[in-house]
Amino acid sequence: MTLKLPARPHFDLTTVHLFIATAELGGVTRAAERLHIAPAAASRRIAELEAQFGLPLFQRRPHGMTLTDAGRAMLAHARNITHTVLRMQDDAASFVGGAQGVVRLAAPKSAVLQFVPADIERCAAACPGVSIDLQEMNSLNVQQALTRGTADVGIFEASLGAVDLPTMPYHGDELMLVAPRGHALFAHAPATLDNILACDVIGLGEGSAISALLEKLAHESGRLLRMRMRVGGFDSIAALIAQGLGVGVMPKAVAKTVAGGARFLRVEIPEPWAQRRFVLCCRPADSLSPAAMSVAEVFARTTFARTNFAHTEAARTNSAKPAPLN
């Protein structure tokens, strides 16, 4: 028996907005009022949408409408559609109106917690017509987003290696070890790589620059990294450390915030690998909107950068192969 799938749906943005409003307001009449549509026409649009998908999106009840399981799934897609359309409008505005519009910035959690907010604030003052769409992701995904063109400007940890795009120094930080207070080893010994690898380490998810660094160092030393717990944020690492479930490595500034209480032991790492640096990277100038160029220039104005983005791009175009600035 062959299962016949419903025909590919066809609907407009008005129907998408109506579907979202009906879900939020619990009734098609109230949704129609919000969108200034006749109630009968609104009901017909919802019915046609359900017919195109071949399944009910709402449960009709005496006092309103509630989403079905399928409706909840479709609502997430509908909201993504409206967000994408707004992004299209903003990106178009950046080309029509000069240095205006939305710039897609990708950065890892370490940079977001330590450096990015201050630079976004400086962008707000220097580029009042520009909005920044910040996407938090690990350093490896930042590189991929820049290469694929889904991010305009990105920040990533330099140890992951270079990409064939304009880059320059951004900021640096220092890693430290966080352990439960009274830890048998680190209460009396330094946080060397050998001592860290002797413990159960709680790390960030796959693709995290810190996790990748520890895995690389363990491999080079012929040791095993015992990282059975991987979580999504430093606050989660701290919560697990507080219960005595392992130790963690995180930036010193972050450790002071999420692991500053009496339950934690914070230990310096007196080894060169604990000193990290981040780089600022962006798409080539000929593929950047004026808004994105403005944001890149503002982010480049830091004590760690020796020149601005425009000079970096000029050096890149005048050389056979781009290289990071020193």
C-alpha positions as a Markdown table, in Angstrom:
| # | Residue | x | y | z |
|---|---|---|---|---|
| 1 | Met | 0.0 | 0.0 | 0.0 |
| 2 | Thr | 1.4 | 3.4 | -1.0 |
| 3 | Leu | 0.8 | 6.3 | 1.3 |
| 4 | Lys | -0.4 | 9.3 | -0.5 |
| 5 | Leu | 1.1 | 12.5 | 0.8 |
| 6 | Pro | -0.9 | 15.8 | 0.8 |
| 7 | Ala | -0.1 | 18.2 | -2.1 |
| 8 | Arg | 2.6 | 20.8 | -1.5 |
| 9 | Pro | 0.9 | 23.6 | 0.5 |
| 10 | His | 0.5 | 27.1 | -1.0 |
| 11 | Phe | -0.3 | 30.0 | 1.3 |
| 12 | Asp | 0.6 | 33.7 | 1.7 |
| 13 | Leu | 2.1 | 35.7 | 4.6 |
| 14 | Thr | -1.4 | 36.9 | 5.7 |
| 15 | Thr | -2.4 | 33.3 | 6.4 |
| 16 | Val | 0.8 | 32.7 | 8.3 |
| 17 | His | 0.2 | 35.8 | 10.4 |
| 18 | Leu | -3.4 | 34.8 | 10.9 |
| 19 | Phe | -2.4 | 31.3 | 12.1 |
| 20 | Ile | 0.0 | 32.8 | 14.6 |
| 21 | Ala | -2.5 | 35.2 | 15.9 |
| 22 | Thr | -5.2 | 32.5 | 16.2 |
| 23 | Ala | -2.8 | 30.4 | 18.3 |
| 24 | Glu | -1.8 | 33.3 | 20.5 |
| 25 | Leu | -5.3 | 34.7 | 21.0 |
| 26 | Gly | -7.2 | 31.4 | 21.2 |
| 27 | Gly | -9.8 | 32.2 | 18.6 |
| 28 | Val | -10.0 | 33.1 | 14.9 |
| 29 | Thr | -12.4 | 36.0 | 15.5 |
| 30 | Arg | -10.0 | 37.8 | 17.8 |
| 31 | Ala | -7.2 | 37.0 | 15.4 |
| 32 | Ala | -9.2 | 38.5 | 12.5 |
| 33 | Glu | -9.7 | 41.7 | 14.5 |
| 34 | Arg | -6.0 | 42.0 | 15.1 |
| 35 | Leu | -5.3 | 41.7 | 11.4 |
| 36 | His | -8.3 | 43.6 | 10.2 |
| 37 | Ile | -9.7 | 40.7 | 8.3 |
| 38 | Ala | -13.4 | 39.7 | 8.1 |
| 39 | Pro | -14.1 | 36.8 | 10.5 |
| 40 | Ala | -15.6 | 34.6 | 7.7 |
| 41 | Ala | -12.6 | 35.2 | 5.5 |
| 42 | Ala | -10.2 | 34.4 | 8.4 |
| 43 | Ser | -12.1 | 31.1 | 9.2 |
| 44 | Arg | -11.9 | 30.1 | 5.6 |
| 45 | Arg | -8.1 | 30.8 | 5.5 |
| 46 | Ile | -7.5 | 28.6 | 8.5 |
| 47 | Ala | -9.7 | 25.8 | 7.1 |
| 48 | Glu | -7.8 | 26.0 | 3.8 |
| 49 | Leu | -4.5 | 25.8 | 5.6 |
| 50 | Glu | -5.6 | 22.7 | 7.5 |
| 51 | Ala | -6.9 | 21.1 | 4.3 |
| 52 | Gln | -3.5 | 21.8 | 2.5 |
| 53 | Phe | -1.6 | 20.1 | 5.3 |
| 54 | Gly | -4.2 | 17.3 | 5.5 |
| 55 | Leu | -4.5 | 17.5 | 9.3 |
| 56 | Pro | -6.2 | 19.6 | 12.0 |
| 57 | Leu | -4.1 | 22.4 | 13.5 |
| 58 | Phe | -6.7 | 23.5 | 16.1 |
| 59 | Gln | -9.1 | 21.8 | 18.4 |
| 60 | Arg | -12.4 | 23.7 | 18.3 |
| 61 | Arg | -13.9 | 24.1 | 21.8 |
| 62 | Pro | -16.9 | 26.1 | 23.0 |
| 63 | His | -14.8 | 28.9 | 24.4 |
| 64 | Gly | -12.0 | 29.0 | 21.9 |
| 65 | Met | -9.4 | 27.2 | 19.9 |
| 66 | Thr | -6.3 | 25.4 | 21.1 |
| 67 | Leu | -3.5 | 24.0 | 19.1 |
| 68 | Thr | -3.2 | 20.3 | 18.3 |
| 69 | Asp | 0.2 | 18.6 | 18.6 |
| 70 | Ala | 0.6 | 19.2 | 14.8 |
| 71 | Gly | -0.5 | 22.8 | 15.2 |
| 72 | Arg | 2.2 | 23.4 | 17.9 |
| 73 | Ala | 4.8 | 22.0 | 15.5 |
| 74 | Met | 3.6 | 24.2 | 12.6 |
| 75 | Leu | 3.5 | 27.3 | 14.9 |
| 76 | Ala | 7.3 | 27.1 | 15.3 |
| 77 | His | 7.7 | 27.0 | 11.6 |
| 78 | Ala | 5.3 | 29.9 | 11.1 |
| 79 | Arg | 7.2 | 32.0 | 13.5 |
| 80 | Asn | 10.5 | 31.1 | 11.7 |
| 81 | Ile | 8.9 | 32.2 | 8.5 |
| 82 | Thr | 7.9 | 35.6 | 9.8 |
| 83 | His | 11.4 | 36.1 | 11.4 |
| 84 | Thr | 13.0 | 35.2 | 8.0 |
| 85 | Val | 10.8 | 37.7 | 6.2 |
| 86 | Leu | 11.7 | 40.5 | 8.6 |
| 87 | Arg | 15.4 | 39.6 | 8.2 |
| 88 | Met | 15.0 | 39.8 | 4.4 |
| 89 | Gln | 13.4 | 43.3 | 4.8 |
| 90 | Asp | 16.1 | 44.5 | 7.1 |
| 91 | Asp | 18.9 | 43.1 | 4.8 |
| 92 | Ala | 17.3 | 44.8 | 1.8 |
| 93 | Ala | 17.1 | 48.1 | 3.8 |
| 94 | Ser | 20.9 | 47.9 | 4.5 |
| 95 | Phe | 21.6 | 48.0 | 0.8 |
| 96 | Val | 19.0 | 50.6 | -0.1 |
| 97 | Gly | 19.7 | 53.0 | 2.8 |
| 98 | Gly | 23.4 | 52.7 | 3.2 |
| 99 | Ala | 24.7 | 51.9 | 6.7 |
| 100 | Gln | 21.3 | 50.7 | 8.0 |
| 101 | Gly | 19.8 | 47.4 | 8.6 |
| 102 | Val | 20.6 | 44.1 | 10.4 |
| 103 | Val | 24.1 | 42.6 | 10.7 |
| 104 | Arg | 24.5 | 38.9 | 11.5 |
| 105 | Leu | 27.1 | 38.5 | 14.2 |
| 106 | Ala | 28.2 | 35.0 | 15.3 |
| 107 | Ala | 30.3 | 34.5 | 18.5 |
| 108 | Pro | 31.1 | 31.8 | 21.0 |
| 109 | Lys | 29.7 | 31.8 | 24.6 |
| 110 | Ser | 33.1 | 32.8 | 26.0 |
| 111 | Ala | 33.3 | 35.9 | 23.9 |
| 112 | Val | 29.6 | 36.8 | 24.5 |
| 113 | Leu | 30.1 | 36.7 | 28.2 |
| 114 | Gln | 33.3 | 38.7 | 28.3 |
| 115 | Phe | 33.7 | 41.1 | 25.3 |
| 116 | Val | 30.8 | 41.2 | 22.9 |
| 117 | Pro | 28.2 | 43.3 | 24.9 |
| 118 | Ala | 30.6 | 46.2 | 25.3 |
| 119 | Asp | 31.3 | 46.2 | 21.5 |
| 120 | Ile | 27.6 | 46.0 | 20.7 |
| 121 | Glu | 27.0 | 49.0 | 22.9 |
| 122 | Arg | 29.7 | 50.9 | 21.0 |
| 123 | Cys | 28.1 | 49.9 | 17.7 |
| 124 | Ala | 24.7 | 51.3 | 19.0 |
| 125 | Ala | 26.4 | 54.7 | 19.5 |
| 126 | Ala | 28.5 | 54.6 | 16.3 |
| 127 | Cys | 26.0 | 53.1 | 14.0 |
| 128 | Pro | 22.5 | 54.1 | 15.2 |
| 129 | Gly | 20.8 | 52.8 | 12.1 |
| 130 | Val | 22.2 | 49.3 | 12.5 |
| 131 | Ser | 20.8 | 46.4 | 14.5 |
| 132 | Ile | 22.9 | 43.4 | 15.4 |
| 133 | Asp | 21.4 | 39.9 | 15.1 |
| 134 | Leu | 23.7 | 38.0 | 17.6 |
| 135 | Gln | 23.9 | 34.2 | 17.1 |
| 136 | Glu | 25.7 | 32.4 | 19.9 |
| 137 | Met | 27.4 | 29.3 | 18.7 |
| 138 | Asn | 30.7 | 27.5 | 19.3 |
| 139 | Ser | 33.9 | 28.6 | 17.5 |
| 140 | Leu | 33.8 | 25.8 | 14.9 |
| 141 | Asn | 30.2 | 26.7 | 14.0 |
| 142 | Val | 31.2 | 30.4 | 13.8 |
| 143 | Gln | 33.8 | 29.5 | 11.2 |
| 144 | Gln | 31.3 | 27.4 | 9.2 |
| 145 | Ala | 28.7 | 30.2 | 9.4 |
| 146 | Leu | 31.2 | 32.7 | 8.0 |
| 147 | Thr | 32.3 | 30.3 | 5.2 |
| 148 | Arg | 28.7 | 29.6 | 4.2 |
| 149 | Gly | 27.7 | 33.3 | 4.3 |
| 150 | Thr | 25.1 | 32.8 | 7.1 |
| 151 | Ala | 27.0 | 35.3 | 9.3 |
| 152 | Asp | 28.5 | 38.6 | 8.2 |
| 153 | Val | 31.0 | 39.1 | 11.1 |
| 154 | Gly | 32.3 | 36.4 | 13.5 |
| 155 | Ile | 34.5 | 35.9 | 16.5 |
| 156 | Phe | 36.2 | 32.6 | 17.2 |
| 157 | Glu | 39.1 | 31.1 | 19.2 |
| 158 | Ala | 42.3 | 31.3 | 17.2 |
| 159 | Ser | 43.6 | 27.8 | 18.1 |
| 160 | Leu | 41.0 | 26.3 | 15.7 |
| 161 | Gly | 43.0 | 27.5 | 12.8 |
| 162 | Ala | 42.6 | 30.1 | 10.1 |
| 163 | Val | 39.9 | 30.5 | 7.5 |
| 164 | Asp | 40.3 | 32.1 | 4.0 |
| 165 | Leu | 38.7 | 35.3 | 5.1 |
| 166 | Pro | 39.9 | 38.7 | 6.5 |
| 167 | Thr | 40.8 | 38.3 | 10.2 |
| 168 | Met | 42.5 | 40.3 | 12.8 |
| 169 | Pro | 43.3 | 40.0 | 16.6 |
| 170 | Tyr | 40.3 | 40.7 | 18.8 |
| 171 | His | 40.6 | 39.9 | 22.5 |
| 172 | Gly | 42.4 | 37.4 | 24.7 |
| 173 | Asp | 41.5 | 35.6 | 27.9 |
| 174 | Glu | 43.0 | 33.2 | 30.4 |
| 175 | Leu | 41.6 | 29.8 | 31.3 |
| 176 | Met | 41.5 | 28.5 | 34.9 |
| 177 | Leu | 40.4 | 25.4 | 36.6 |
| 178 | Val | 37.2 | 25.2 | 38.8 |
| 179 | Ala | 36.9 | 22.4 | 41.3 |
| 180 | Pro | 34.6 | 21.7 | 44.3 |
| 181 | Arg | 35.9 | 23.3 | 47.5 |
| 182 | Gly | 38.2 | 20.9 | 49.3 |
| 183 | His | 39.1 | 18.9 | 46.2 |
| 184 | Ala | 41.7 | 16.3 | 47.3 |
| 185 | Leu | 44.1 | 17.1 | 44.5 |
| 186 | Phe | 43.8 | 20.8 | 43.7 |
| 187 | Ala | 43.7 | 21.9 | 47.3 |
| 188 | His | 47.5 | 21.2 | 47.4 |
| 189 | Ala | 48.6 | 20.9 | 43.8 |
| 190 | Pro | 48.7 | 23.2 | 40.8 |
| 191 | Ala | 46.2 | 22.9 | 37.9 |
| 192 | Thr | 48.6 | 21.4 | 35.4 |
| 193 | Leu | 47.4 | 19.5 | 32.3 |
| 194 | Asp | 48.6 | 16.2 | 34.0 |
| 195 | Asn | 46.5 | 16.9 | 37.1 |
| 196 | Ile | 43.5 | 18.0 | 35.1 |
| 197 | Leu | 43.6 | 14.8 | 33.0 |
| 198 | Ala | 43.6 | 12.8 | 36.2 |
| 199 | Cys | 40.1 | 14.0 | 37.0 |
| 200 | Asp | 36.6 | 13.7 | 35.5 |
| 201 | Val | 36.2 | 16.9 | 33.5 |
| 202 | Ile | 32.8 | 18.5 | 32.8 |
| 203 | Gly | 32.9 | 20.3 | 29.5 |
| 204 | Leu | 30.9 | 22.2 | 26.9 |
| 205 | Gly | 29.3 | 20.4 | 24.0 |
| 206 | Glu | 30.9 | 19.1 | 20.8 |
| 207 | Gly | 32.6 | 21.8 | 18.9 |
| 208 | Ser | 33.5 | 23.9 | 21.9 |
| 209 | Ala | 36.9 | 25.5 | 21.6 |
| 210 | Ile | 37.8 | 24.6 | 25.2 |
| 211 | Ser | 36.7 | 21.0 | 24.8 |
| 212 | Ala | 38.6 | 20.7 | 21.5 |
| 213 | Leu | 41.7 | 22.2 | 23.1 |
| 214 | Leu | 41.6 | 19.7 | 26.0 |
| 215 | Glu | 41.0 | 16.8 | 23.6 |
| 216 | Lys | 44.0 | 18.0 | 21.5 |
| 217 | Leu | 46.3 | 18.3 | 24.5 |
| 218 | Ala | 45.3 | 14.9 | 25.8 |
| 219 | His | 45.9 | 13.3 | 22.5 |
| 220 | Glu | 49.3 | 14.9 | 22.1 |
| 221 | Ser | 50.3 | 13.8 | 25.6 |
| 222 | Gly | 49.1 | 10.2 | 25.0 |
| 223 | Arg | 46.5 | 10.6 | 27.8 |
| 224 | Leu | 42.8 | 10.0 | 27.9 |
| 225 | Leu | 40.4 | 12.9 | 28.5 |
| 226 | Arg | 37.6 | 11.8 | 30.8 |
| 227 | Met | 34.8 | 14.1 | 29.7 |
| 228 | Arg | 31.6 | 12.1 | 30.2 |
| 229 | Met | 29.5 | 15.1 | 30.9 |
| 230 | Arg | 29.0 | 17.8 | 28.3 |
| 231 | Val | 26.6 | 20.7 | 28.8 |
| 232 | Gly | 25.4 | 23.8 | 27.1 |
| 233 | Gly | 26.8 | 26.5 | 29.3 |
| 234 | Phe | 29.3 | 27.5 | 32.0 |
| 235 | Asp | 26.5 | 27.9 | 34.5 |
| 236 | Ser | 25.6 | 24.2 | 34.0 |
| 237 | Ile | 29.3 | 23.2 | 34.4 |
| 238 | Ala | 29.4 | 25.2 | 37.7 |
| 239 | Ala | 26.2 | 23.5 | 39.0 |
| 240 | Leu | 27.6 | 20.0 | 38.4 |
| 241 | Ile | 31.0 | 21.0 | 40.0 |
| 242 | Ala | 29.1 | 22.2 | 43.0 |
| 243 | Gln | 27.7 | 18.7 | 43.5 |
| 244 | Gly | 31.2 | 17.2 | 43.4 |
| 245 | Leu | 30.7 | 15.5 | 40.0 |
| 246 | Gly | 33.9 | 16.7 | 38.4 |
| 247 | Val | 36.1 | 19.7 | 37.6 |
| 248 | Gly | 35.9 | 22.2 | 34.8 |
| 249 | Val | 38.0 | 24.6 | 32.7 |
| 250 | Met | 36.6 | 28.0 | 31.9 |
| 251 | Pro | 37.7 | 31.6 | 31.3 |
| 252 | Lys | 38.9 | 33.4 | 34.5 |
| 253 | Ala | 36.4 | 36.2 | 34.1 |
| 254 | Val | 33.5 | 33.7 | 33.6 |
| 255 | Ala | 34.6 | 31.6 | 36.6 |
| 256 | Lys | 34.5 | 34.6 | 38.9 |
| 257 | Thr | 30.9 | 35.1 | 37.9 |
| 258 | Val | 29.4 | 31.6 | 37.8 |
| 259 | Ala | 31.7 | 29.9 | 40.3 |
| 260 | Gly | 32.5 | 32.7 | 42.8 |
| 261 | Gly | 30.8 | 31.2 | 45.8 |
| 262 | Ala | 32.2 | 29.3 | 48.8 |
| 263 | Arg | 31.4 | 25.9 | 47.2 |
| 264 | Phe | 34.1 | 26.4 | 44.5 |
| 265 | Leu | 37.9 | 26.3 | 44.3 |
| 266 | Arg | 39.4 | 28.4 | 41.5 |
| 267 | Val | 42.9 | 27.5 | 40.5 |
| 268 | Glu | 45.3 | 29.2 | 38.1 |
| 269 | Ile | 46.7 | 27.2 | 35.2 |
| 270 | Pro | 50.4 | 28.0 | 35.0 |
| 271 | Glu | 50.9 | 26.7 | 31.5 |
| 272 | Pro | 51.0 | 28.5 | 28.1 |
| 273 | Trp | 47.9 | 26.7 | 26.7 |
| 274 | Ala | 45.7 | 28.5 | 29.2 |
| 275 | Gln | 46.4 | 31.8 | 27.5 |
| 276 | Arg | 43.9 | 32.1 | 24.6 |
| 277 | Arg | 43.2 | 34.7 | 21.9 |
| 278 | Phe | 40.2 | 35.3 | 19.8 |
| 279 | Val | 40.1 | 36.7 | 16.3 |
| 280 | Leu | 37.6 | 38.9 | 14.5 |
| 281 | Cys | 36.6 | 37.7 | 11.1 |
| 282 | Cys | 34.2 | 38.8 | 8.4 |
| 283 | Arg | 33.1 | 38.2 | 4.9 |
| 284 | Pro | 35.1 | 39.8 | 2.0 |
| 285 | Ala | 34.3 | 43.5 | 1.6 |
| 286 | Asp | 32.6 | 43.0 | -1.8 |
| 287 | Ser | 30.0 | 40.7 | -0.1 |
| 288 | Leu | 29.4 | 42.9 | 2.9 |
| 289 | Ser | 26.6 | 45.4 | 3.2 |
| 290 | Pro | 27.5 | 48.9 | 4.3 |
| 291 | Ala | 25.9 | 48.1 | 7.7 |
| 292 | Ala | 28.1 | 45.0 | 8.2 |
| 293 | Met | 31.2 | 46.9 | 7.1 |
| 294 | Ser | 30.4 | 49.6 | 9.8 |
| 295 | Val | 30.0 | 46.9 | 12.5 |
| 296 | Ala | 33.3 | 45.2 | 11.5 |
| 297 | Glu | 35.1 | 48.6 | 11.7 |
| 298 | Val | 33.7 | 49.3 | 15.2 |
| 299 | Phe | 34.6 | 45.8 | 16.5 |
| 300 | Ala | 38.1 | 46.3 | 15.1 |
| 301 | Arg | 38.7 | 49.4 | 17.2 |
| 302 | Thr | 40.1 | 47.5 | 20.2 |
| 303 | Thr | 43.5 | 47.6 | 21.9 |
| 304 | Phe | 44.2 | 44.1 | 20.5 |
| 305 | Ala | 43.8 | 45.2 | 16.9 |
| 306 | Arg | 46.7 | 47.0 | 15.2 |
| 307 | Thr | 44.6 | 48.4 | 12.3 |
| 308 | Asn | 41.1 | 48.7 | 11.2 |
| 309 | Phe | 39.0 | 46.4 | 9.0 |
| 310 | Ala | 39.4 | 48.6 | 5.9 |
| 311 | His | 43.2 | 48.3 | 6.1 |
| 312 | Thr | 43.0 | 44.6 | 6.6 |
| 313 | Glu | 40.8 | 44.2 | 3.5 |
| 314 | Ala | 43.1 | 46.3 | 1.5 |
| 315 | Ala | 46.1 | 44.2 | 2.5 |
| 316 | Arg | 44.1 | 41.0 | 1.7 |
| 317 | Thr | 43.2 | 42.2 | -1.8 |
| 318 | Asn | 46.8 | 43.2 | -2.5 |
| 319 | Ser | 48.3 | 39.8 | -1.6 |
| 320 | Ala | 48.1 | 36.4 | -3.2 |
| 321 | Lys | 46.8 | 34.8 | 0.0 |
| 322 | Pro | 45.2 | 36.4 | 3.0 |
| 323 | Ala | 46.9 | 36.2 | 6.3 |
| 324 | Pro | 45.9 | 37.3 | 9.8 |
| 325 | Leu | 47.4 | 40.5 | 11.0 |
| 326 | Asn | 50.1 | 40.3 | 13.8 |
